[in-house]
Amino acid sequence: MKQVRELEEVLYKTTGKEKYKILNQLSEVYEKISVQKSIDYALETLDLLQHVKGNPKKAEIYIRLGDLYRQTNEYDKAMTYYQTGLELSKSMKNDKKRAELLNNIGEVSFRLNNYDQALEFYLKSLKIREEIHDKKGISDSLNTVGNIYFQLKNYNNALDYYQKSLSIRLELKDDIAIAKSYNNIGNMYSMIKDYPKALEYYYDSIRLYDKGGEEKLRSSVYNNIGIIHREKGELELAKESFEKAIKISEELGLAYNHANASNECARTYLQMKKFNEAEELLKTAMNEGRKLNARNVVQESNQILSELYNEKKDYKNAYNYYKQYADLKDSIYGELSGKIAEIQSKYIAEQKEKEAEIYRLKNVEMAKYIKDLQKANDIIKKKNKELTEAYTKLDLLARTDPLTRLSNRRDILDKIKYEALKYERSGEKFIIVISDIDNFKTFNDSYGHDCGDFVLVNLANLMKSVLRKQDCIGRWGGEEFIFLMPKTDLEGGTLVAEKIRKKIESETFYYRDVKLNITMTFGVNVFDSIMDIDYCISKADEALYHGKYKGKNCVVRSDEID
């Protein structure tokens, strides 16, 4: 504190360039003492530099403010300062720092649930780190890309990235980083219900955190351990683990971790029939989630509250919270599949383009020696053709749901927009149907996520086989599907939907010798001159929700709920 007092005493006697230096020093010193004071001095420094044109130090202050607001979980502010800092530092020559900045922006995007944007920045960071051979940075980037795929429930891709990251971290002997990888891989085993293996990784992670004195990250691991105990029906052990996670995050001011652990502990209380305790924790989690703009936390709180009020037979509140949960789920995951595929496609295409360019240069060099330029040109043409074919395949990937091989949200919306344009010319009505698998969560909870994938793939194939040639089907998100039926009125669309519903209900599905009873609920609406596409889809969605609360396994027309 002596250094702080001396700097503050000098500050009031100083002006001009020297004052900027002291403010900057104070901000740096206070970062380890009081983050808020560090922010105050950084803002004062920035204010002093506002009228100075072309000062490279301005970018550094913006980036520091982004770092500081990230520490206080004020992610919207962090993003604003990071983006400005990134713009001002375009000519930054320090590749390592630029990669770190891009990774931090990706981290803030991740916390704000902008997963497509997060992946884009993570991959940019990874590209730079690969170019400069920064092994630690590469391992961090691989890990963060794994986090994106984990959030999107693409567990195979997530595990692949986590394991690549771990192999580098073991080589570097970085205990804290290895502990993070153990925690992430533990999550993967937890998802496939190999609980002994998951717990082994989690406790190895805690052991390394204890060794490195890393208190902050232990809260996440205890939260994960609690989830396993709850899945195994060990509710008291689960409650103890969640309470440890809540206590650590509360003591260290980790708002996001605190909200997440509160949701999980509330779900455990719900299973223990401790409704009041669960409700109190859920309100805490929801308030913290809203302050952080963490939509995934708020979504989870709404889902558990819906289940809680359903248990209490307060069906009005149960419905309201379920509707809020469903709306949030749609806003978070709805358009991500297409965007993520697009970003990944650009990254792959860029790598192929780079490889092709290297190949071309090598062949040009060879041609200088063997005086065979024509051969080199032929090779370049061949590579260009391969690239064109690769781009075509990547475009198809960006329009296809990777699991069911149906149209993804982006592709089916394009087809609906085209049908709407045809309607303006010909006046031919068409039908939109939104459908949802009844009690889908039961399949995942009872038999694992592979079973959930089995259900999605088999239903997709069955529904395609029943549809007419002119009809289209796409995966709308999660366990929801959307149908487009051209040249069809409300009566005809309802008949087709009912035919599909009956076919699913009567079909026998076996997963690993277990017979599954699968049903679906459908909402049907017709597009006509009084509505736009979004309104047409929302009316079909309303009909679907009406069907869910009517008893599921039914077809509901939009005119039945008006």
C-alpha positions in Angstrom: 0.0 0.0 0.0 3.0 2.3 0.5 3.6 2.3 -3.3 -0.1 3.3 -3.8 0.1 6.1 -1.4 3.3 7.5 -2.9 1.8 7.3 -6.5 -1.5 9.0 -5.4 0.4 11.8 -3.7 2.5 12.5 -6.8 -0.7 12.2 -9.0 -2.2 15.4 -7.7 0.9 17.4 -8.4 1.4 16.2 -11.9 0.0 17.2 -15.3 0.3 16.2 -19.0 2.1 13.1 -20.1 3.6 12.3 -16.7 0.0 12.2 -15.2 -1.0 9.6 -17.8 2.0 7.4 -16.7 1.1 7.6 -13.0 -2.6 6.9 -13.6 -1.6 3.9 -15.7 0.7 2.6 -12.9 -2.1 3.1 -10.3 -4.5 1.0 -12.4 -1.9 -1.8 -12.8 -1.1 -1.8 -9.0 -4.7 -1.7 -7.9 -5.6 -4.7 -10.2 -4.3 -7.0 -7.4 -5.9 -5.0 -4.6 -9.2 -3.7 -5.8 -10.5 -4.3 -9.3 -13.0 -1.5 -9.1 -10.3 1.0 -8.2 -8.2 -0.3 -11.1 -11.2 0.3 -13.4 -11.6 3.8 -12.0 -8.0 4.7 -12.7 -8.1 3.1 -16.2 -11.2 5.1 -17.1 -9.5 8.3 -15.9 -6.4 7.4 -18.0 -8.6 6.8 -21.0 -10.4 10.1 -20.5 -7.0 11.8 -20.5 -6.1 10.2 -23.8 -9.4 10.8 -25.6 -8.2 13.9 -27.3 -4.8 12.5 -28.3 -4.9 11.2 -31.8 -2.9 8.1 -32.9 -1.7 7.2 -29.4 -1.0 3.4 -29.4 -1.4 3.4 -25.6 -5.1 4.0 -26.0 -5.6 0.5 -27.4 -3.8 -1.0 -24.3 -6.2 0.9 -21.9 -9.3 -0.4 -23.8 -8.0 -3.9 -23.7 -7.1 -3.6 -19.9 -10.7 -2.3 -19.2 -12.0 -5.4 -21.1 -9.9 -7.6 -18.9 -11.0 -5.8 -15.7 -14.7 -6.0 -16.6 -14.3 -9.6 -17.5 -13.0 -10.2 -13.9 -16.1 -8.5 -12.5 -18.4 -10.6 -14.8 -19.7 -7.4 -16.5 -19.5 -9.1 -19.9 -21.4 -6.6 -22.0 -19.0 -3.8 -20.9 -16.0 -6.1 -21.4 -17.1 -6.8 -24.9 -17.5 -3.1 -25.7 -14.0 -2.3 -24.6 -12.4 -5.4 -26.2 -14.0 -4.6 -29.5 -12.7 -1.0 -29.5 -9.3 -2.2 -28.3 -9.2 -4.8 -31.1 -10.0 -2.2 -33.7 -7.3 0.2 -32.4 -4.7 -2.5 -32.3 -5.0 -3.8 -35.8 -1.4 -3.0 -36.5 -0.3 -4.8 -33.3 3.0 -6.6 -34.0 3.0 -8.8 -30.9 1.2 -11.9 -32.3 1.1 -13.6 -28.9 -0.8 -10.7 -27.4 -3.1 -10.4 -30.3 -4.0 -14.1 -30.1 -4.6 -13.7 -26.4 -6.9 -10.7 -27.0 -8.9 -12.7 -29.6 -9.2 -15.6 -27.2 -10.5 -13.2 -24.4 -13.1 -11.8 -26.8 -14.1 -15.4 -27.6 -14.4 -16.1 -23.8 -16.7 -13.0 -23.3 -18.8 -14.1 -26.3 -19.1 -17.5 -24.7 -20.2 -16.1 -21.4 -22.9 -14.1 -23.3 -24.0 -17.3 -25.0 -23.0 -16.0 -28.5 -21.5 -19.3 -29.3 -21.1 -18.7 -33.1 -19.2 -15.5 -32.4 -17.1 -17.2 -29.7 -16.1 -20.0 -32.1 -15.1 -17.4 -34.7 -12.7 -15.6 -32.3 -11.3 -18.8 -30.8 -10.4 -20.1 -34.3 -8.7 -16.8 -35.2 -6.7 -17.1 -32.0 -5.8 -20.7 -32.7 -4.6 -19.8 -36.3 -2.2 -17.2 -34.9 -0.9 -19.5 -32.2 -0.3 -22.3 -34.7 1.6 -19.9 -36.9 3.9 -18.8 -34.1 4.2 -22.3 -32.6 2.9 -21.2 -29.2 2.2 -24.6 -27.6 0.5 -23.3 -24.5 -1.7 -20.9 -26.5 -2.6 -23.7 -28.9 -3.6 -26.0 -26.0 -5.8 -23.2 -24.5 -7.5 -22.5 -27.9 -8.2 -26.2 -28.5 -9.7 -26.4 -25.0 -12.0 -23.4 -25.6 -13.2 -24.7 -29.0 -14.0 -27.9 -27.1 -16.1 -25.9 -24.7 -18.2 -24.5 -27.6 -19.0 -28.0 -28.9 -19.8 -29.2 -25.4 -22.4 -26.4 -25.0 -23.9 -27.3 -28.3 -24.0 -31.0 -27.1 -21.7 -32.1 -29.9 -19.8 -34.4 -27.5 -17.7 -36.3 -30.0 -16.1 -33.0 -31.4 -15.8 -31.7 -27.8 -13.9 -34.7 -26.6 -11.6 -34.7 -29.6 -10.6 -31.1 -28.9 -10.2 -31.7 -25.2 -7.9 -34.7 -25.7 -5.7 -32.8 -28.2 -5.4 -30.0 -25.7 -4.6 -32.4 -22.8 -1.7 -34.1 -24.8 0.0 -30.7 -25.2 -0.6 -29.7 -21.5 0.9 -33.0 -20.3 3.9 -32.3 -22.5 4.3 -28.8 -20.9 3.7 -30.2 -17.4 1.2 -27.4 -16.6 -0.7 -28.7 -13.6 -3.5 -26.1 -13.5 -4.1 -26.5 -17.2 -4.0 -30.3 -16.9 -6.6 -30.0 -14.1 -8.9 -28.0 -16.4 -8.6 -30.7 -19.1 -9.3 -33.5 -16.5 -12.5 -31.6 -15.5 -13.6 -31.2 -19.1 -12.9 -34.9 -20.0 -14.7 -35.8 -16.8 -17.7 -34.0 -18.2 -17.6 -36.1 -21.3 -17.6 -39.4 -19.3 -20.4 -37.9 -17.2 -22.5 -37.3 -20.4 -22.2 -41.0 -21.5 -22.9 -42.1 -17.9 -19.6 -43.7 -17.2 -19.7 -42.2 -13.7 -16.7 -44.1 -12.1 -14.4 -42.8 -14.9 -15.9 -39.3 -14.7 -15.3 -39.1 -10.9 -11.8 -40.4 -11.3 -11.0 -37.4 -13.6 -12.9 -34.9 -11.4 -11.0 -35.9 -8.2 -7.6 -35.9 -10.2 -8.6 -32.3 -11.2 -9.3 -31.3 -7.6 -6.0 -32.8 -6.5 -4.1 -30.7 -9.0 -6.0 -27.5 -8.1 -5.2 -28.1 -4.4 -1.5 -28.6 -5.3 -1.5 -25.3 -7.3 -3.5 -23.3 -4.8 -6.2 -22.7 -7.4 -9.4 -22.2 -5.3 -11.5 -20.5 -7.9 -11.8 -23.4 -10.3 -12.7 -26.0 -7.6 -16.2 -24.7 -7.4 -16.9 -25.9 -11.0 -15.6 -29.4 -10.3 -17.6 -29.8 -7.1 -20.7 -28.8 -9.1 -19.9 -31.5 -11.6 -19.4 -34.1 -8.9 -22.8 -33.1 -7.4 -24.5 -33.8 -10.8 -23.1 -37.3 -10.9 -24.2 -38.1 -7.3 -27.7 -36.8 -8.2 -27.8 -38.9 -11.4 -26.9 -42.0 -9.2 -29.7 -41.1 -6.8 -27.3 -40.1 -4.0 -29.2 -36.9 -3.2 -27.5 -36.1 0.2 -24.0 -36.5 -1.3 -25.1 -34.3 -4.3 -26.4 -31.6 -2.0 -23.1 -31.5 -0.1 -21.1 -31.1 -3.3 -23.4 -28.4 -4.6 -23.2 -26.5 -1.3 -19.4 -26.7 -1.4 -19.5 -25.2 -5.0 -22.0 -22.4 -3.8 -19.8 -21.6 -0.8 -16.6 -21.3 -2.8 -18.2 -19.2 -5.6 -19.9 -17.0 -3.0 -16.7 -16.3 -1.0 -14.7 -15.5 -4.2 -17.5 -13.5 -5.9 -17.9 -15.8 -8.8 -21.4 -14.8 -9.8 -21.7 -17.1 -12.9 -20.5 -20.2 -10.9 -22.7 -19.3 -8.0 -25.8 -19.0 -10.3 -25.0 -22.3 -12.0 -24.4 -24.2 -8.8 -27.6 -22.7 -7.3 -29.6 -24.1 -10.3 -28.1 -27.6 -9.8 -28.6 -27.5 -6.0 -32.3 -26.4 -6.6 -32.9 -29.3 -8.9 -31.6 -31.6 -6.2 -33.9 -30.0 -3.6 -36.8 -30.5 -6.0 -36.1 -34.2 -6.2 -35.9 -34.2 -2.4 -39.4 -32.5 -2.4 -37.9 -29.5 -0.6 -39.9 -27.0 -2.7 -39.3 -23.9 -0.7 -35.5 -24.3 -0.6 -35.5 -25.0 -4.3 -37.6 -22.0 -5.2 -35.4 -19.6 -3.1 -32.2 -20.9 -4.9 -33.8 -20.6 -8.3 -34.8 -17.0 -7.8 -31.2 -16.2 -6.7 -29.9 -18.0 -9.8 -32.3 -16.3 -12.1 -31.5 -12.8 -10.8 -27.8 -13.4 -11.1 -28.2 -14.8 -14.6 -30.1 -11.8 -15.7 -27.5 -9.4 -14.2 -24.8 -11.3 -16.1 -27.0 -11.6 -19.3 -26.3 -15.4 -19.0 -29.3 -16.6 -20.9 -28.4 -20.3 -20.5 -28.5 -19.9 -16.7 -31.9 -18.1 -16.9 -33.2 -20.8 -19.3 -32.2 -23.5 -16.8 -33.9 -21.7 -13.9 -37.1 -21.4 -15.9 -37.1 -25.1 -16.8 -36.6 -26.1 -13.2 -39.3 -23.7 -11.9 -41.7 -25.1 -14.5 -41.0 -28.6 -13.1 -41.3 -27.3 -9.5 -44.8 -25.7 -10.1 -45.9 -28.8 -12.0 -45.0 -30.9 -8.9 -47.0 -28.4 -6.7 -49.9 -28.7 -9.2 -49.8 -24.9 -9.9 -50.2 -25.5 -13.7 -50.6 -21.9 -14.7 -47.1 -21.0 -13.3 -45.7 -24.3 -14.7 -46.9 -23.4 -18.2 -45.7 -19.7 -18.0 -42.2 -20.8 -16.9 -42.1 -23.6 -19.5 -43.0 -21.1 -22.2 -40.2 -18.7 -21.0 -37.8 -21.7 -21.0 -38.8 -22.7 -24.5 -38.5 -19.2 -25.9 -35.0 -18.8 -24.4 -33.9 -22.2 -25.7 -35.0 -21.2 -29.2 -33.2 -17.8 -29.0 -29.9 -19.4 -27.8 -29.7 -22.6 -30.0 -32.1 -21.8 -32.8 -29.8 -20.5 -35.5 -26.5 -21.7 -34.1 -26.3 -25.0 -36.0 -26.1 -23.2 -39.4 -23.8 -20.5 -38.1 -21.4 -22.9 -36.4 -21.2 -25.0 -39.5 -20.6 -21.9 -41.6 -17.7 -20.7 -39.4 -16.1 -24.1 -39.2 -16.4 -24.4 -43.0 -14.6 -21.1 -43.5 -11.8 -22.2 -41.2 -11.4 -25.5 -43.0 -11.6 -23.8 -46.4 -9.0 -21.3 -45.4 -6.6 -24.1 -44.3 -7.2 -25.9 -47.6 -6.5 -22.7 -49.5 -3.3 -22.2 -47.6 -2.2 -25.8 -48.3 -3.1 -25.4 -52.0 -1.0 -22.2 -52.2 2.0 -23.9 -50.6 1.6 -26.7 -53.0 1.4 -24.3 -55.9 4.6 -22.5 -54.9 6.5 -25.7 -54.5 5.5 -26.7 -58.0 6.4 -23.4 -59.5 9.8 -23.7 -57.9 10.2 -27.2 -59.3 9.1 -25.9 -62.7 12.1 -23.5 -62.7 14.5 -26.4 -62.5 12.8 -28.9 -64.8 11.5 -26.2 -67.3 8.0 -27.8 -67.2 5.7 -24.9 -66.4 2.8 -26.5 -68.2 2.8 -29.4 -65.8 2.8 -27.0 -62.8 -0.2 -25.2 -64.3 -2.1 -28.4 -64.8 -1.5 -29.2 -61.1 -2.7 -25.8 -60.1 -5.9 -26.2 -62.2 -6.5 -29.6 -60.5 -6.1 -28.0 -57.1 -8.5 -25.2 -58.0 -11.0 -27.8 -59.1 -10.6 -29.6 -55.8 -11.1 -26.4 -53.9 -14.2 -25.6 -55.8 -15.6 -29.1 -55.0 -14.6 -28.6 -51.3 -16.4 -25.2 -51.2 -19.5 -26.9 -52.7 -19.4 -29.7 -50.0 -18.9 -27.1 -47.3 -21.9 -25.2 -48.5 -23.9 -28.4 -48.3 -22.5 -29.0 -44.7 -23.6 -25.5 -43.7 -27.2 -26.3 -44.8 -27.5 -29.8 -43.4 -28.1 -30.9 -39.8 -25.1 -33.1 -39.1 -27.0 -35.7 -37.0 -30.3 -36.3 -38.9 -29.0 -35.2 -42.3 -32.2 -33.1 -42.7 -32.2 -29.5 -43.7 -31.0 -27.3 -40.8 -32.8 -24.2 -39.6 -31.0 -21.9 -42.1 -31.8 -24.1 -45.1 -35.5 -24.7 -44.3 -36.0 -21.0 -43.7 -34.6 -20.2 -47.1 -37.1 -22.7 -48.6 -40.0 -21.2 -46.7 -39.0 -17.7 -47.9 -38.9 -19.0 -51.5 -42.4 -20.4 -51.0 -43.6 -17.1 -49.6 -42.3 -15.3 -52.7 -44.2 -17.8 -54.9 -47.3 -17.1 -52.9 -47.1 -13.4 -53.8 -47.1 -14.3 -57.5 -49.6 -17.2 -57.6 -51.6 -17.0 -54.3 -51.0 -20.7 -53.6 -51.2 -21.3 -49.9 -48.7 -23.5 -48.0 -48.6 -25.2 -44.6 -46.1 -24.9 -41.8 -46.0 -27.6 -39.2 -43.9 -27.5 -36.0 -43.5 -30.8 -34.2 -41.8 -31.8 -30.9 -40.9 -35.3 -29.5 -42.9 -36.0 -26.4 -40.9 -36.6 -23.2 -37.6 -36.5 -25.1 -35.6 -35.8 -22.0 -36.7 -39.3 -20.6 -34.7 -41.1 -23.3 -31.5 -39.2 -22.5 -31.9 -39.5 -18.8 -32.8 -43.3 -18.9 -30.5 -44.6 -21.6 -27.9 -41.8 -22.3 -27.5 -39.2 -25.1 -26.7 -42.0 -27.7 -30.3 -43.1 -27.2 -31.5 -39.5 -27.8 -29.5 -39.4 -31.0 -31.0 -42.8 -32.0 -34.5 -41.4 -31.5 -33.8 -38.3 -33.5 -32.2 -40.1 -36.5 -34.9 -42.8 -36.7 -37.8 -40.3 -36.5 -36.2 -38.2 -39.2 -35.9 -41.2 -41.5 -39.5 -42.3 -40.7 -41.0 -38.9 -41.3 -39.2 -38.4 -44.6 -40.6 -41.7 -45.8 -44.2 -40.7 -45.0 -44.0 -37.2 -46.5 -45.2 -36.4 -50.1 -42.6 -35.6 -52.8 -43.3 -31.9 -52.7 -42.9 -31.6 -48.9 -39.8 -30.6 -47.0 -38.7 -31.3 -43.4 -35.9 -29.7 -41.3 -34.5 -29.9 -37.8 -35.7 -26.7 -36.1 -33.6 -27.2 -33.0 -33.1 -29.8 -30.2 -36.0 -32.3 -30.5 -38.2 -30.0 -32.7 -38.8 -30.5 -36.4 -40.4 -28.2 -39.0 -42.4 -29.2 -42.1 -43.1 -27.1 -45.3 -46.0 -28.4 -47.3 -46.4 -26.4 -50.6 -49.8 -26.1 -52.4 -51.6 -27.3 -49.3 -54.5 -25.9 -47.3 -55.1 -26.2 -43.5 -57.3 -29.3 -43.9 -54.7 -31.1 -46.1 -51.8 -30.2 -43.9 -53.6 -31.5 -40.8 -54.3 -34.8 -42.6 -50.6 -35.2 -43.5 -49.5 -34.3 -39.9 -52.1 -36.8 -38.5 -50.8 -39.5 -40.9 -47.2 -38.9 -39.6 -48.4 -38.9 -36.0 -50.2 -42.2 -36.3 -47.2 -43.8 -38.2 -44.9 -42.8 -35.3 -47.3 -44.0 -32.6 -47.7 -47.4 -34.3 -44.0 -47.9 -35.1 -41.9 -50.2 -32.9 -38.4 -48.8 -32.0 -35.8 -50.9 -30.3 -32.6 -49.4 -28.8 -30.2 -52.0 -27.6 -33.1 -54.5 -27.1 -35.1 -51.9 -25.2 -38.5 -51.1 -26.7 -39.1 -47.4 -26.9 -42.6 -45.9 -27.0 -42.3 -42.7 -29.0 -45.0 -40.1 -29.8 -44.9 -36.5 -31.2 -47.1 -33.5 -30.9 -47.8 -31.3 -34.0 -48.9 -27.6 -34.5 -50.3 -26.7 -37.9 -50.7 -23.3 -39.5 -51.4 -22.0 -43.1 -49.6 -19.1 -44.7 -51.9 -16.5 -46.3 -51.9 -12.8 -47.2 -52.5 -11.5 -43.6 -49.2 -12.7 -42.2 -45.5 -12.8 -42.6 -43.2 -15.9 -42.2 -42.3 -15.2 -38.5 -45.9 -14.8 -37.6 -46.9 -18.0 -39.5 -44.3 -20.0 -37.7 -45.1 -18.5 -34.3 -48.8 -19.5 -34.7 -47.8 -23.1 -35.6 -45.6 -23.0 -32.4 -48.5 -21.8 -30.3 -50.6 -24.6 -31.6 -47.8 -27.0 -30.7 -47.6 -25.7 -27.1 -51.4 -26.0 -26.9 -51.1 -29.6 -27.9 -48.4 -30.2 -25.3 -50.6 -28.9 -22.5 -53.7 -30.7 -23.9 -52.0 -34.1 -23.3 -49.4 -34.5 -26.1 -49.4 -37.0 -29.0 -51.9 -35.0 -31.0 -52.2 -32.6 -33.9 -53.5 -29.1 -33.2 -54.5 -26.5 -35.9 -53.9 -22.8 -35.4 -57.6 -22.0 -35.8 -58.4 -24.2 -32.8 -56.6 -21.8 -30.4 -57.8 -18.4 -31.8 
